[in-house]
Amino acid sequence: MSAVPSPARPISVRPDDFQAIYGISRSRVYELIAEGAFPVRKVGRSTIVFTEDVERYLKTLPTGLDAAPEKATSARKAKTVGGRNA
């Protein structure tokens, strides 16, 4: 029984390729670059980002479980008016 090969992960990507790989829009990628979320490199006129740097950044983001209580709390507050449920 042979192992199923996994698709090769690119070493680096251009900002335009982010949407297909990471689900992050092109404009958001440029915002993240401007914020210094991860370093970029220039190869000639092309801008590239190492996938290792992007994945390191993504691991610092809160998980869905971390963010869920805040949303639930704000939803409960919105339903409450004057100390009683609306």
C-alpha positions, 0 to 999 in steps of 0.5 A, a space after each residue: 500500500 503506497 502513501 498518497 502524495 501531498 500536493 507540493 507547497 510553493 516556497 513563495 507566492 506573489 500577492 496575487 496568488 494569495 486568494 487561491 492559496 489562502 483565501 485572502 483577497 489581494 487588497 487585504 494582502 497589500 494591507 497586511 504587507 503595509 502593516 508589516 504582518 510579514 516581510 516581502 522580498 523583491 525579485 526584479 520587479 516582482 514582490 514575493 512572500 515566503 509561505 513560511 512567513 505567511 503561515 507563521 503570521 496566520 498561526 498568530 490569529 485567533 481561532 474561531 473558538 477564541 472569537 466566538 464568545 465575543 460575538 455571542 456576548 455582543 449578540 446577547 447585549 443587543 437583545 437586552 433593552 433596559 435590563 430585560 430581553 427585547 
